[in-house]
């Protein structure tokens, strides 16, 4: 019984009532009876006082002892006996005792506060004094008495007071006996009722316990069923086969299709699984639920489901019947399970298609870059080489002319760098790999004119560099890595138009086999480059397109706009590394670039050669070039370097010249028209003259071309547009090479 909250509360409430009822009688009712007794005694004393004071209606002056005559004493004695007063005293208005049934008290004075503050103010004062306790005047009494002081008023003024002592022992004992008897009877009645209540509660408790146990079992079974139902990771829905409305669904279904399965709408299964307004139909989406309803048997089918975010998933759909007592299908359990193999195959297909699409884009850009590079660099050769030649003849003091020529030359070199960007992102250019340290590459960029120009354009940009002093060396192309750092810092600056912080850091990183496999790189040690900014960041769509060529959020018109991040991606791929990006709107962007470590030492960087080191010694050079302007340019540069020059505009012409006239060196352009390209010419020259020294030039080099040239023994190549020093040093290195 006590385990049931309601019955427990009823029991304790009735028990509390049984305890409180006698207490209420004693605490509240008894004082009420006692108050009535006091009031009766007090009323008698007031009547006695009024009667007694009436004897002095004709008397003038203050109440005094001589006014108490023998007749008054006789009447007072009679009244005292009739009222049962044990003692009577009369006080003057000053508190002097002018009469007392105890003659020894006459002449005394009442100096207590209650007399002057209560009685003298016209109010009666009553005090119940128990046996052997002290009265208001401090005297011990031998019985239960009521001590009453009643003021004698005349014309509204205090004239004196009459005090009476009443023996209330008998009345008090009678009252106490009455109260105790009543309380006992009441307690007996209450506890009898309490016993009956307890019996009723015990019986009710057994009934409620039985009902509670049954309810607990039902609730447990319901909760157990719901827990099992919701613990299944596959979306499950109970569907009405006639209306297709979802009656119930598990947590997995709500998580996947919660937007459609709200409690305020009667969702139909085909609405949230197929994003359709009508039931499934057709050869590819036959409805297994219809078959289950028609046959009363479980059914299965393969479906494509559409998620609220627009994604599709390949699902195995199972349906099971729920039948009534008549064997009719009332409800159908609809279970869908994602087919991970089909999903993986689809994702792999999408990945391969994306990879193929990227490859096609890069191939198209590569074809564009390769086709443009040679011709454009030939055009740029005049813009670069002629100013270089003129500067050699220009007096040092003519600073204006030299600066103008330098601007023309540098503009041509910057235009050539844009072509190199195209080749880099298409991964078709020649990349010279050497052991180097990323810290030095980064520091070199931060000390470069390019960085100073960027900082001048973004004066509120703050760049911090935290290098790892023990950073692994890597094998790479300093030009391409430096270009990548420049593009990353430039990209960060563009993302912070109002200024901000860019933090560049390096550290060593170890890629274990599982992590390396996920990133598609080899396990081992890597040098990690991190470039972080606190700029505007990117959303998910922008992140997916960040490495696309010509995709940019920058203002067009600046050099290389739209190619920077594509160049970074191409450079990382060429270095067999990996790049990660972390970004979100208004929270900045962080790039993580990993490059494989190498144990090769860093070679010492050669000093910039002096002009004298680039000069020849009147050796003969055959220039094979099919573009007339390039022939003239090459002849002028080589003669300036101190060589004798002969020209040939095709391969066959060059072979005829070499057959009749020995030449110290042959300078061959790789593209020579339709008769014979540069590599074919070199192969024929080497067959005819195995020890013939040769170099190649071109506006566009591919790795395959360089590999074939090295196999023929041609180790030096010069990229157009070339400067006088670059060409001179390549020729000198070829002459200095030992056969």
N, C-alpha and C positions, 0 to 999 in steps of 0.2 A: 504493500500500500504506500509506504513512504518513498518508494522509488518513482511513484507517479506524481508529477508536479501538482496537478490539480487536487488530487486527493490529499496529498501531503499538506497543501495550503489550507484545505478545509479542516483537516485534523488539528493543525496548530492554531487555526482561528478559533475553533470551538474550545480548545484547551485554554487558550488565552481568555476567552469569555468566562469560562468557569472560574478562573483565578481572579479576574477583574471584578466580577459582579459583587462578591462579598467585600472586596476592597472598596468598591464604590459605596456600598452601604455604610461601611465603617467610616470612610474618609469624608463622604459628602452628606449622606442622609443623617447620620448621628449628629453632626454639628447643627444641622437644620432643626432637629428636635430640641437640641440643647438651647438653640437660639430662641425657639418658641417659649421654652420654660423661663428663660431669662426675661423675655419680653412680658410674660404674664406677671412675674414677680415685680418687674419694674413698673408695670401699669398699676398694680396694687399700691406700690409705694407712692406713686404720683397722686392717686386718689386719696390715700392717707394724708399726704402732705397738704393737698388742697383743703381737705376737711379740717385738718389741724390748723392751718393758716387762717381759716375762716373765723376762728375765735378772736382774731385780732383785727378784724375789719375796721372797727371803730377806734382802734388805738393809733395815736400819732407818735411820731418820733422813731428812733431806732429800736430794734429788738434788743431787750435787756433781760437779765435774770429775774428782776422783780416783777416782770409781766407774767411769769409762770406761777399761777395761783394754785391753790389746792384743788379747785374744781378742774382746772386744766390738767393737772397731774393725774387726777382720778380718771378723766376721760382718756388721757393718753395711755394709761395702764390698761384700760379696757380695750382700746384699739390695738394695742400691742398684743394682747392675748388673742383677740379675734383674728388678727392677721398672721399670728404665729411668728411674730418678730421677736428675735432673741434679745435685741437691744435697740433703743431709740435714743438719738442724740440730736440736739438743736444747736445750730451755730449762728452767730451774728454774722453780718456781712463782712466783718474783719477776720472771721474764722474762730472767734472765741466761743468756747463751749458754755452755753448758758443753761443747758439742761442735758442730763444723761440718766438713763435708767440705772447706770452705775454711778452713784453719787460721787465717787472718788475722782471722776474725770471732770466734774464741773470746775470751771475756772481755767481749764487748759485751752490751748490754741492749736488749730490745724494750720500748719505752715507748708503743707505739701503743694507741689506745682499743680496737681490735678484740680485742687480746690479753687485756686485763684485763677488758673488758666482755662478751666472747663466749667466748673459749677458756678463760679462768680460771674461767668459770661452768659449764664442762663441755660446751660445744657446739663442734663442729668449725667451722672457718671456711675457706671456699674462695673463691679469686679467680682468674678467667681473665685472663691478661695477654697482650695481643697483642704481637707483635714490635715492638721499639723503644719500647714503652710502659713506664711505671714500675710496679714491683711494689707490694705492700702496704706494704713498708718504704721505698718511694721510690727504688728502684734500677732503672735501665733494663735491660731484658732483651733478649737478641739473638735470641730465638725465641719462638714461641707456647708458653706454659707454663701449667700449672695449679698454683697456689700453695696448699698445703693445710696447715692447722694442726689437729692432732688432740690433744686433751687426754689426759694420762696420769693416770688416776684410781686411787687406792688407798683402799679402804674408804670409797668415796663422797666422798673429798676430793681436790681438785686437787693433784697431786704434781709436775706438770711438763707439758711439751708437746713434741711431735715435729713438725717442719716438713719437708715434702718438696716439691721442685720437680720436676714431670713435664714432659717435652717432648712437647706434643700437636700439634706442627706437622704431622706426617704424617697423624695421625688427623683433624685439622681439615681439611686440604686434601682428604683422601679424602671426608669428609662434605660439603664444599662442592661437590665435583665431582658427587657423587651427587645432591645437592639440585638443582643446576643442570640436570643431565641429566633428572631426573624432571620438573622444571618445564617444560623445553623440550618434552619429549614430551607433557606434559599440555596445554601451550598449543597444540601442533599438533593434538592430538585435539579440543580444544575448538573451535578455529577451523574445523576441518573440519566439525564438527557445526553450528557457526554458519552456515557456508556452505550446508549442506543445509537448515537451518531457513529461511534467507533465500530460497532457491529455492522452498521450499514456501509461504512467506509471500507471495512475489510471485505465485505461481499462485493462491493463495487470494484475494489482493487483487484480482486481475483478476475472479475470479468474484464476490467480494463487491461490487466496484464496479459490475459489471453488474447484480447484484441490487438494489444501493442505488439506482442510476439508475432502475431500473424502479419501485422502491418510492417514490422521490421523485416520479416522474411520477404514480403512482397517488395518492399523498398530496396532491400539488398539485391534481390534478383533483378529488379529494374536497373539499379545502379551498375550492377555487374554487367548486364546486357549492354547498357549505354557505354560503359567503359570499354568493353570489347569492341563495340560498334565504332567508337571514336578512336580507338587505338590503331585501327587498321589504316595503313598509310595510303591505300588506294581510295579514291573518291567513290563513295557509295550513296545512292539515292533510292528511296522507296517511291515508286511512281504509280499514279492511277493510269491503267492501260487505256481507259476510254478517253480521258481528257489530256493525258500526257503531263499532268501537273505533278510537281514534286511534293509528296506528303511529308517526307522527313529526309534528312541528309546528315552524314557524319562530318567530323571536324575537317577531314581532308577535303571534302567537297566544298565546305564553306571557305576554307583557305584558298582553294583554287578558283572558285566561282562565287565568292561571297557577294560580289557586286550584283549578281543576278539572283541570288538566293535569299534576298532580304525577307524578313518576316511579314512585311507589309504588302508583298505581291505574290500572286500565285504563279510561280515560274514554271515554264514548260521545259522539259529536258532538252529539246532540240534548240531552244533559244540560247542556252549557255554552253552547250557542247559544240554546236555547229554554227552559231551566230546566224540562225535561219528563222524564218517566220512560219515554216511548215515542217511537218515530220520528214524524217530521212526517207529518201527514195532513190531509185536508180541502181545500176549494177555495182557502183563503187560504194554505196552507202545503204545497203539493205538494212532494215531495222530489226535487230534480234528480239527486241521487246514485242514486236508484233507477232513474230513466230512463237514466242513463249506464250502469248495470250491465246493464240489460235490452237496450239498443240498441248498446252499445259506442261511443256517440258523445258528444261534449260536450253539456252541458245548462245551462240558465240559469233562474233564478226570482228573484222578489223576496220577501224574508223580513223579519220583525221579530225581531231578536235581543235577548236579555236579558243585560245585563252583570252581573258579580258584585255591583256596588253598587246594583243595582235599576233602573238607567237602561235605557231601551230605545233601540235604534238601527235605522234603516232600512237594510237591506243588499241589495246585488246579489250573488247567490250563483252562482258558476260551478263546474262539476264537469268533470273530464277523466279519461279512463280510462288505467290502466297495465296493459298486457297481457303475458302470458307468450308463450313460443315457439309455443304452440298457438293463439294469438290469443284466449285467454280473459281476461276482466277479472279481475285479481287484486287490484289496489288502485285507489283513486280519489283524485285530488287535488281537495280541497275549498277553494275560494278565496272569501272574502267581502270585499266592498268597500262601505264606507259610502256611501250615496247622500246627498251633502251637500245637494242641492236639496230632497229630501224632508225631511231633517233641519232645514234652514233653514225650510221651510214649517211644519213641526211646531212649531219654537221660536217662530216668528212667531205661529202660532195660539195657543200657550200664553201668549205675552206679551200678545196682544190680549185673550185670555180673562181674564188676571190684571188687565189694565188695566180691562176692562169690569167685572170683579168689584169692583175698588177704586172705580170710578165709581158702581156701584150702591150700595156701602156708603156712599160719601160723599153720594149722592143721598138715600139713606134717612135718613142723619144730618141732611142739610140740611133735608129735609122735617120731620123731628122738631124740629130747632132752630128752623126758621122758624115752625112751628106753635106751639111753646112760647114762643119769645122774646117775641112781642108780649104775650101774656096774662101771662106771668110778670113781664115788666118793668112792666106796668101794676100788678100786685100790689106789686112792689118800689118803685114810685113813692111809695106811702104810707110805706114804711119809710125811704126816703131823704129825701123832700121835707118831710114833717111834722117830723122832728127838726131839719131845717135851719131851718124856720120858727120852731120853738120856741126854737132857740138864738139867733135874732135878738132874741127878747123876753126871754131869760133874762139876769139880771144877771151881769156879769163876775165878781163875787165869789162867785157860787154855782158853784164849780168842780166839785163833785160832780155836780150836775145836768147841767152842760155836758158833762162827760166821759161821762156815761151816754148823753146824746143823741148824742154823737159816735160812741160805740160802736155804737149802733143804726144810725145813718146809714152808717158804714163797713161794717157787716155787710151792709147792703143793696147797697152798691156792690160788695163782694166777690162776692155772689151774682150780681149783674149781670155781673161779669167772667167767671164760669163760663159764663154764657149766651154771652158773646162768644167764649169758647174754642170752644164748639160751632160757632158761626157761622164762625169762622176756619178750623177744620179742614175744614168743609164748603165753604169758599170761597164763602160766600153773603153775608157781611157787607160793609159799605161800608168801604173802606180809603183813607184820605187820604194821598196820596203827596206828599212834598216832599223837596228836596235836604237831605241830612244826612250826618254823618260817623259811621261805626261806632264810632270811638274814644270820641266823646262819649256815644253811647248806652250803651256798656259801662261807662264811668266813672260815668255817671248811675245805672246799676243798682247798681254797687259802693258808691255813697254812699247808697243808698235804705234805707228801713226794712225792705223785703222782704229785702234781703241781710242786714241786721243780725239779723233774726229767724231766717233760715236759719243764720247763723253761731252764734247762741245755741243753736240746736237741735243743731248739729254743731260744738262748740267746738274740736275738733282738726283742723278743716278749714283748709287753707292755700291761699289763692287768689293766684296771681301773674298780673299783667297786663303784657304786653310789647307796647305799641302801635307801629305803624309811623308815625313822625311825618309822613311824606309820603303817607299813605293816601288813595286816591281817594275822592271823595265818591260817594254813591249816592243814588238816588231811591227813597224808601220811606216806610213808615209807622213812625214812631218808637214808637208804642204796641206794634205787633206785633213789631217787632225787639227792643224791650226785653223783651217777654214771651218771645221766643225765647231770648234770652241767659239770662234768669232760669230758664227750663225746663231749659236745657243745664247750667247750674251746679247746679241742684237735682238733676238726674239724676245728675251726677257725685258729688255729696255722698251721695246714697242708695246709690251703688255702693261707698262706702268707709265702712262703719258704724264702723270703728275709727279713722277719720281718715285723711288723706292729702293729696296735692298735686293742685291743679287749676291748669293753666297755660292762660291765655287769651292769644292773640296775634293780631295782624292784620298783613297784608302785601298788597302789590299782586301781582296775578297776571294773566298774559297767556294767553289761550286761543286757540291757533291753530285753524285750520279743522278739521283732522282730529280733534284732541282735543275740540273743542267739539261736533263731530258725534257722537262717541261718547257724550257726556253729554247730548245732546239740547238744547243751548243754543246761543245765537248766539256766533260768534267775537268777540273783542275784549278790552278791559281789564275786570278784575273786582277788587273788594275781597274779600279772602279772610279769613274768620274761622275760627280754629282753637281748639277747646276740647278739652284732653287731660286725662285723669285716670289714676291708677295703681290703679284699683279692681279689682273682681272680674271685669270684662269679660263678654263674651257669647260663646256658641257660635254655630255657623252657623244653627241653627234660630231662636234668639232674634234674630239679626241680620235674618232675613227678616221678622220680625213686629214689629220695634221701632217702626215708624211706624203700626201698626194702632191705631185708636181703642179705648180701654178695655183694651188689652193692657199689662200692667204687672207688674214683679217687686217693686214697692213694696208696703208695707202699705196696704191700703185704709183710707179714713176721713179722709185728708188732702185738702185742697182741690185739686181738679183731678186727682187720682190717676187715671192711665190715659189722660189727654188731652194731657199735656205734650209728648211727642215728636210726636204727631199734629198738634198746633198748630204746632210748629216746621216740620214738613214742609209744612203748608198755607201758612204764611207765606212760606217759601222759594219755593214754586211761584207764589204771588201776586206775588212780586218778580221773577219770571222768572229765578230763580237755580237753583243746583244744590247738593245735599247728598250728601256721601260719608261713610261710617263705616268705621273700621278698628278691629277688636277681636278679642280671643281670651281664653279663660278665664285668669284670674289674671294677665293682662298689661295690663289697663287698656283704655280706649276713647278714640278720638280722632275728633272730628267736624270735617269740613271744609265750610264754608258759603261759597259764592261768590255775590256780588251784582253785577249789571252796574254799571259805573262811569258817572258822569255828569259833564259839565262845568258843570252849573248851579251857581251860588254858593249858599251856605247863607244863608237869610233870617234876619234878626235876630228873636229870640224876643220876643214882646210881654210886657210886664210884667203881673203879676197885677193885674187891675183893682181899684180901690177900690170900696167899696160904693156910693159916690155915683155912680160911672160906670155902675152897673147900673140906676139908678132911672129911671123914666119921668117924663112931665110932664103927667099927667092925660089922656093920649090914650085913645081908645076901642079896645078889642080885642074881636073876636068869636071865642069859643072854640067850635070844632066838635068835639064829643067825644060818643061814644055810650055811654060807661060813666059812670054817675052819680057814682061815687066819684072818677073822674078829673076830672069837671066841677067838683066841689067843691074838689078839690086845686088845680086850675089857677086857679080864681077866687080862692082865698085867696092863692096865690103872687103872682099878678098884682096884686091889690089891695095886697099888701105892697110891691110894686115901684112902686106909684104910678099904676096904670092903672085906667080904668073898664072893667068887664067885663060882657059879655053872653054868654049861653050858647045853643048850639044842639046838639041831639042827633042831627041827621041832615043830609044834604046838601040836600034840598029845603027844610027849615026854614031853613037858612042862606041859601039863595038868596032866599027870601021876605023875610028880615030885611034883606039887603043891597039889595034892590030898593026898600025903603021907608026904610031908615035908613043913611046913610053911616057907615062904620067906618074908623078910621085903619089898622087892621091886622087880618088874619084869621089865626088860629092853628088849623091843620087837622090832625087825626090821620089817618094814611094808611088806617086800617082803620075803616070806618064802618058795618058791617053789610051787608045785602043790597041796599038801595035804590041806593046810590051810594057808591063808595070815594073816598078823599081826592083822588086824582089826577083822577078825573072831575069832582069838585067844583071843583078848582082850574082845570081847563080851562074850565068853564062860567063861573066867576067872571072869568077873564081875557077871555073873549069878551064878557061883559057890562060889566066894568069893567077895561079894559086896564091902567090905572095903579094898580090896587089892590095895596097892599103885603100880603105874606103870608109866613108861615113854616110849616113842617110839623113835626110831632112823631110819634114812633112808638116802640114797644118793639122794632121790628125793621126795619132798612133793607136793601134790596137795591140793587145797583149800577144795575139797570134803573130802579128807582123814582126814584133820585137823578138819573139822566140825563133822565128825562121831566120831573121837577120843574124842573131847570135850563133845559130847553127852553121851559118855561112862564114863565121869569123868576124862579122861586123859588130863591134861592141859600142861604138859611139853613135848617138843620134842627137839631132838638134831640132827642137820644136819651133815651128813658125808661129808667130813672128819672133825672130831672134835679134839679139843685140850683137854688136860687134865683138864684145868680150866673150859672150857665150859661144859664138861660132869659132872665135880664135882659140879658146881653150879646148874645145872638142877636137879641133884639128891637131893642136899640139899634143894632146893626149894620145891621139892615134899615131902620130909620128914617133912619140916616145915609147909606144908599146913594142915589146920584144916579140918577134915572130916565133 
